[in-house]
Amino acid sequence: MVFALIVAVKMNTEIKFGTERKYMETKIHINFNWILFWQAIFLLLKIENIINWSWVWVFIPLWLPVAIFALIFLVGFIIGAIKG
């Protein structure tokens, strides 16, 4: 069986120039329609006993974006702490 997971992540990067410093702002948008679509598919397949996955893997469309955001936040926090 082919495991398919699509998380539509759209990143827009803007560079704004202030009077004293330059900074980059990154906006991340996740298309929740795809997440809900795959979550419904996985739930239906699990309930109908078509797949024999653990419930952790059935709910991967919900926790994967949260894990990605946590990782991005953690990396940004570490970079910010290093730069001071």
C-alpha positions in Angstrom: 0.0 0.0 0.0 1.3 3.4 -0.8 1.4 5.8 2.0 0.5 9.3 0.8 0.7 12.5 2.8 0.3 15.9 1.3 0.8 18.9 3.4 0.4 22.0 1.3 2.8 24.6 2.7 3.0 27.9 1.0 5.8 30.2 2.1 5.9 33.9 1.3 9.0 35.8 2.1 9.0 39.6 2.3 12.0 41.8 2.9 11.2 45.1 4.6 13.6 47.9 4.8 13.5 50.0 8.0 15.4 53.2 8.7 18.1 51.5 10.8 18.0 47.8 10.1 17.0 45.2 7.6 14.9 42.2 8.6 13.1 39.4 6.8 9.6 38.3 7.7 8.5 34.9 6.7 4.8 34.0 6.5 3.8 30.3 6.5 0.3 29.2 5.4 -0.9 25.7 5.7 -3.9 24.7 3.6 -6.0 22.9 6.2 -8.4 21.5 3.5 -5.7 19.0 2.4 -5.0 18.1 6.0 -8.7 17.4 6.8 -9.1 15.6 3.5 -6.3 13.1 4.3 -7.4 12.8 7.9 -10.9 11.8 6.8 -9.4 9.3 4.3 -7.2 7.7 6.9 -10.0 7.5 9.4 -12.4 5.9 7.0 -9.7 3.3 5.9 -9.0 2.5 9.6 -12.6 2.2 10.6 -13.4 0.0 7.7 -10.4 -2.2 8.5 -8.8 -1.6 5.1 -5.5 -0.5 6.8 -4.0 -2.0 9.9 -2.1 1.0 11.1 -1.7 2.2 14.6 -3.9 5.1 15.6 -0.8 7.3 15.9 -0.2 6.9 12.1 -3.8 7.4 11.3 -3.7 10.8 12.9 -0.4 11.9 11.2 -2.2 14.6 9.1 -3.1 16.4 12.4 0.2 16.1 14.3 2.7 16.4 11.5 2.0 20.2 10.9 2.2 20.8 14.6 5.5 19.1 14.8 6.8 21.1 11.8 5.7 24.4 13.4 7.3 23.3 16.7 10.6 22.6 14.9 10.5 25.9 13.0 9.8 27.7 16.3 12.6 25.9 18.1 15.1 26.7 15.4 14.1 30.3 15.3 14.3 30.5 19.1 17.8 29.0 19.1 19.0 31.3 16.3 17.5 34.3 18.2 19.3 33.2 21.4 22.6 32.8 19.6 22.4 36.2 17.9 21.4 37.8 21.2 
